[in-house]
Amino acid sequence: MTNEELEKFIKKIEKEYSESEAYFGSEFNSDFGFAKGNKSGLLLYAKELLKAAREIDKRKFEEGEMEVYNPNFKWIKGIDENPFRYIKITKQLSSEIERKTYSEKENWKDKLLGIGCTAVIVFAIILTIIGLVTSFKWLF
């Protein structure tokens, strides 16, 4: 898609959809996340992604470099409603980008469960040793 075609989409969205009527948000928990919004909100959000795509051809990248694009999401109400403050753009192909795997963040419930299980196992081992020592004292 050429920058001219992108520009047509961007202008059409800006002309037909109002920021005052737009609703966009997101929710995340430990299992998954999702976006939510009305038609205006989703299209205005998409408009900013299209602007980021258009920006790729305008910038001069060093080899293997990524640059930050600062989208205009000021129309989104609530600071936590938008998960992306910036967009990193690059000319690299997917096969050229090193993928980093991020392990799922461990929340406090998972940590507490691990500590609790470890404490129960250590307590059971201590009680077993005390029981064996007591049994040998009774026998001998």
N, C-alpha and C positions, 0 to 999 in steps of 0.2 A: 504494500500500500504506500503510495507516495505521500509526501508531506502536504500536497495540495488536497488530496482526498481526506487526510486526517483533519486538515483545517476546515473543510466543509462540514464534517461531522461535528467538530467542536463548535463552530458558529451556529449550526442548527440547534444543538443542545442548549447553548447559551440563549438563543433567541426564544425557544419554545418552553423552557422550563425555568421556573422561578426558584431562587434560593430560599425565599420566605416560605414557600410551600413544601420545600424538600425536607424529608426525614431520612436520616441514615444513622445506624448505630451498629454495635457489635457486642457480643457476649462471649466470654471465655470461662471455662472451668477446667478442672484437672483432666477431663476426658476429651473435650473438643471445644471448638469455637464456631460461631456463625455470625454472618452479617444479617442485618435486618434493615428494611427501608421501604419507602413507597417508590413509585415510578420515578418521580422527580429526583429523589435522593440517590437512587441507584444510577440514574443517567448522569447526574452531576458528578458523582464519584467516578464513574467511567470516563467522564470528560477529562478529569485530572490525570487519569492513567494514559489517555490518548495524548495529552499534552506532554507527558513524560516520554512517550514513544516518539513524538515529533522532535523533542529536544535532542534525542540521540544523534540525529543527522546534523544538528547545528553545532555540536561540540567536537572538539579535537581531543581524542583520547590517546594517551600513551598506550603502548602495547600491554594488554592484560589489565588495564586500569578500569576502575569503576568510579563514577562520579555521583554526587548527591544532587537530586532534583528536589526542590522544595515546593510541593503542591499547595494550592490554596484551599484548605479545608476549613476556613474560618466560619463557614455557614453551618457546620455541624455543631449542634448544641451539646455541651457536656464534654469535658476533656477526655473522659474514658470511653467515649462513644466511637472514637476513631483509633484503630490499632496501629495505623501507619502515620507517623509524623513526616517522614521523608521517604523518598524512593531512590534506591541506588540503581543507576542505569549503566549499561555497558554495551559495547558492540560485539562482545565475545559470544560465540555459539555455546549451546548447552554442553556439548562434548568437551569444550575447552575449559569449562569452569570446574574448579575443584569443589566437590560436594563435601560439606562438613555435616556430620551427623551430630545432632544435639540429643543427648539423653534427656528423657523427660525429667523435669524438675521434681525433686522429692519434696512433698509437702510435710507439714508437721505431724500429720496423722500417721504417715508412713514411717517417719523417724521414731515416733512414740511406739508404734507397733513393734519395730525392730528392737528397740531398747527393752520393751516389756517381755518379748519372747526370750531375749538373751538373759534377762534377770530370772525368768522362770526356770530356764535350763540350768543356770548356775545354782539357783536355790535347790533344785532337784538333785543335782550332783552332790552338794554339801549335805543334804539330808540323807542321801544314800550312804555316803562315807560315815556319817555319824551313826547311822543304823548298823552298818557293818562292824564298826568299832564296838558299839554297845553289845551286839550279838556275840562277838568274840570274847568280851569280858564276862558275859554270862556263862559261856561254855567252858571257859578256862578259869 
